Amino acid sequence: MGTGPSPYLDFQDSVSYLRGAHALKFGAEVTHIEADQNTTDFRGVDINFQGGLAFAGSTALEDYFAGTPNFGSVTVGNGVRKMVWWHYAGFVQDDWRIKPRLMLNLGLRYEYNQPMREVNNLLGNFDPNSSTGIVQQGQPGVGSTLWKPDHKDFSPRVGFAWDVTGKGTTVLRGGSSVTYTTLFARAFMDNGPQNGSAGNVAVDPSGASCNPGEGGCPASGKLGGTIDLGQPAFNPPGPLCTPPNCLNWSSTVPAFPQSGIACTKASQCTIYAVDPHLKTPYMVNYNFGVQHSFGSNLSLDVGYVGNRGYNLLTQIDVNQCQLDTSGNCLRPYDGHPASPGHTASIGNFPYLQIINEQTNAAHSNYNSLQATLTKRASHGLDFTAGYTYGHGLDNGSLNFQGQTPQDSAHPEREYASGDFDIRHRLTVTAGYAIPGKKGYVQLLEGWKLNTIVTVQTAQPWLALDATSSHDFSTGGSHVGDLTDRWNITGNPADFRSGVNSIPFCGVDPSLPLGTPFTTSTIICSSTSVPYGTAYANFPSSLGSKCVAADAAYSSATNPSNLATAGCFVSTNGNSVLTPNAMGTFGNMGRNIFRDSGFKNVDFSVFKDFKFRERFGAQFRWEIFNIFNHPNIANPYGASNTSFLGAKLNNSGSFGSGGSTPDVAAGNPLVGSGSSRVMQLGLKLTF
């Protein structure tokens, strides 16, 4: 994917006016925003070789040479997008000195974010009220934008400061405000298939073909519009490829056959949609604190800081599969009639599978106690020490490229500690200027030692089963969102992540396929030893706990999946994770596990030189992670969603961070959490 140049034009001005005890300020802002993107992968992406397709018993390498992939996808159509919109804002503010020791701050801001539009109408959407379910920007009845304007974004603000003693040594401060966020284009132009679908036609599925004999498909066989951007599956799992559908390794022709997107009941399409009533997300912020000075060089700030987020963006599958009493997958828009336990479909679009809709279904809640001790430079020493005790909760931490809920019909059940929740965090920055002595070519003066210490407790990590061969909540029909979570029996704290994966128990691979999961057929292992070798000090007999725990969740109507997926057992043997029974969701909540925390100490030495009055130089020796303390990445990746150890279907890596945080974030060496790194620098001043 290529982006740019994305020009940004901003015009703003303000006027200040003093009148008595009031300091008034008025301002306005007009912004024109453009976001340009060129989607790539038109020659193929995610070509997967698993073996067994070129001939019976073939290896993945042999399948590769034969050109018989297990799965692949390719982007087709016009990938160029230019999104534009205007942003308008105005505000009025009054800093009112009620008394010499009391200041009141009042303000009101209004802003309007115009809904985004693509300049060539190359955006589409899902509209259940249309004849085809898929509409294109600019079509009659759709308009030039995909969601309606939001004209009610008023932001009141209030704050105060009170000098308690009149000496300026103790000050109480507090305030509250409403702050609206700015929607960004990438959330609507670059949303991949986060719930495991074969391909994603983003927000522009128009132009795909369909079968006129199926419900909702027009006689023309086209779903409307002219754009045709997406990732149709190439040689999906199951059938062997037959020419010309095999990969072509010739250097003169494309490896992938270039074809359009066909959406039929037998080969359903996954689409991305936007709520036509989308609102601008906003935060309500509030804080109260006291600042006290101990002399002229030392001060302490203690305060409460909190906020709540409303109308936050998240994506849900509005067409999620639901099982009927016979175990058949029914979708809200597939055209099914009423049946026992199910109402009739609310739409007739059998050629659509997953419909990921960007909507305002997320909310957040954060509360914290914050303390900061500051010592200004005196006797060569200065430092700032900050401590935060807080808790952040939400039901969707990421507003794009985040996972859909396990149960999209109940996104509120995802409410838990957020991806960024850090309960305790301590940071200390300090510097000490060593007393110098003139002479000796300035070698005994101008030296300063600096350090930054960061200690924080563990962050949560998400665990999910993301393999289509499982898909247990939909009865193993391979049409689900691939966001299943398993059942947990015991304490989530027993599954703290680290260097090694969590011990896995599965049926001995040397036994025939279909062998039941029993205490006599299982082997338990971890990444510290090859699978098939008993895990040291972890007898396979502990797998009996998996059998006992699984019995509580499985039944004749909801069969067990232990033999298919195995289970995970904590190293102390007290807790187990077992796969959700067929046709059910697991009881495992979102973000119930924690990583191993973060500890880091940076250190640097500065040496200043003076050359006459106007010229100087500073030499720096900086050491990051001076003690080379190993920090292991979060298995889920927190904000970067690396997923290196978050997938329950990967017995060899589940629960392992898989790398240091900087590597997981794609920023090695200079990123946070790396191994020891040193750098030298020279700064010249004149």
ABEGO torsion letter per residue (X at the ends): XBBOAGBBBBBBBBBBBBBEABBBBBBBBBBBBBBBBBBBGAAEBGBBBAEGAABBGBBAAAAAAAGBBABBBBBBEBABBBBBBBBBBBBBBBBBBABAABBBBBBBBBBBBBBBBBAAGABBBBBAABAAGBBBBGBBGAEABABBBBAABBBBBBBBBBBAAGAGABBBBBBBBBBBBBBBAAAAAABBBAAGBABBAEABABGBBBBAABBGBBAAGBAEEABBBEBBBBGBBGBBBBOAABBBABAABBABBBBBBBBBAABBBBBBBBBAABBBBBBBBBBBBBBBBBEAABBBBBBBBBBBBBGBBBBBBAABBBBBAAGBBBBAAAGBBBBBGBBBBABBBAABBBBBBBBBABBBBBBBBBBBBBBBBBGGBBBBBBBBBBBBBBAEABABGBBBBABAABAAAABBBBAABBABBBBBBBBBBBBBBBEGGGAABGBBBBBBBBBBBBBBBBBBBABAABGAAAGGAGABAGABBBBBBEBAAAABBBABBBBBBBBBAABBBGBBBBAAABBBBBAABBBGBBBBGBBAAAAAAAAAAAAAABBAABBBAAAAAEBBBBAAGABBBBBBBBGBBBABBBGABBBAEBBBBBBBBBBBBBBEAABBBBBBBBBBGAAGBBBBBBAAGEAAGAGAAABAABAAABGBAGBBAAAAAGBBGABBGBBBBBBBBBBBBX
